[in-house]
Each structure stands twice: as structure tokens, then as C-alpha cells.
């Protein structure tokens, strides 16, 4: 029984490790960036943030309650460029109170 539990724990740890994003020291070496500037990423509720592995900058938009389409976070996918403001949660693609 203990052997079975140990096998399950090791298998789950391996699955988690394979599914995670790993940023190696040379990850950004061959990445071309279109880094936003304050002029191209301007307006209310916007800020320049780090993108995938910190290789490039992205223009991130904070969405208000009931606003826009908040994209779901896809495991293994790129970081989102929009999300709900603090205190709000994405439900059915719309930002709403928690």
C-alpha cells in the first residue's frame, strides 16, 4: 500500500514538472520583441509589464467590472495582456465582483 502511494506521488510530481513553464538562462536569446513604450501603451488602466520569462515587455490592460473580455489563463500559454482589476474576478469572460 505504501509503495502504491509513493508511486502515485512520484507520478503526480512528474506530471506537474512536465506541465510547467521553465525559463532557462538562454530562453530570451532568440526572442524578438516589440516592446511597448509609454506612447504606444497609454491610456487609463494600462501599464507596461514583463511578458513571458521577462524576455519582452507587454502592454497590460486592467478591466473594470462588467467590462470587456477577460481572457482565461491557459496553462502553458502566453501571459495574458488583459485582466480584471483588483477585487474583481473573471467569470464567464466578464469581470465581476468576487
N, C-alpha and C positions, 0 to 999 in steps of 0.2 A: 504494500500500500504506500509506504514512504517512497519507494522507488518510482511509482507511478506519479505521485505528486511532484517529485523532483523533475521528472521528465516533462511534465506539463509546465512547470515554472520556467525551465530552460527553453522550451519551445515558445512560450509567450514572450520571453525576453528577446529571443532571436527574431521573432516577427516584429516586435517594436523597433528593434535596431535596424532591420531592413527597410521599414516603412518611414524612417525618419530622414530628414534632410541633413546632409553633412556638408559643412563648408570647410573645405581643405585650404591650406595656406595659398595654393595656386589657383583657387577657384576663379578669381577675378582676372587672371592674366589675359584671357582671350575674350573678355566681355567688352562689347562696345556700348557706351552709354549715351543717352540723350538726356543728360542731367538738366532738370528744370532750373530756372532762375527765378528770382522774386518777380521779374516782369512776366514770365510765362506761367507762373503758378501764383496768381494773385487773386484776390477776392476774399469775401468773408468765408470763414470756416475752412480755409485751406492752409496747409503747411508743407514744407519740404521735409521729407523723412528718408531714412535709409530703406533701400529695397532689399532684394534677395541677397543674402550673405553680406550686405553692406557694400556690394560692388558698385551700385549706382544709386542715385537719389531718385525719389519719386515724388510726385505732387499728390498729396493725400487730402481728400475732402471729407470733412465731418458732416454727417447728415442730421437734420433736426427731426423731431417727432413727426411721423406720417410722411416723411419726405423720401423721395427717390427710391431707387432700388439698392438695397444694401446687399452686396454680393456675399454668398456663402463662402466660408473659408474652406478651401479644398485641400485636403491632406496631400502634401507633395506638390501642390501647385504654387504658382507665384503669389507673392504677398498681395493683398487687396489694395486698391488705390482709393477706396472709399469705405466708410464705416460709420456706425452710429456714434453720436456724441455721448459723453459720459452720462451714465444714468439711464441710457436707452439700450434696448436690445433688439436685434434683428429677428423679426417674427414674420414668416411668410414673405420675405423680401422687403418689408416695410419696417422702419424704426419705430418702436413703441416703448412706452414706459415699462420698466421691469416689473 
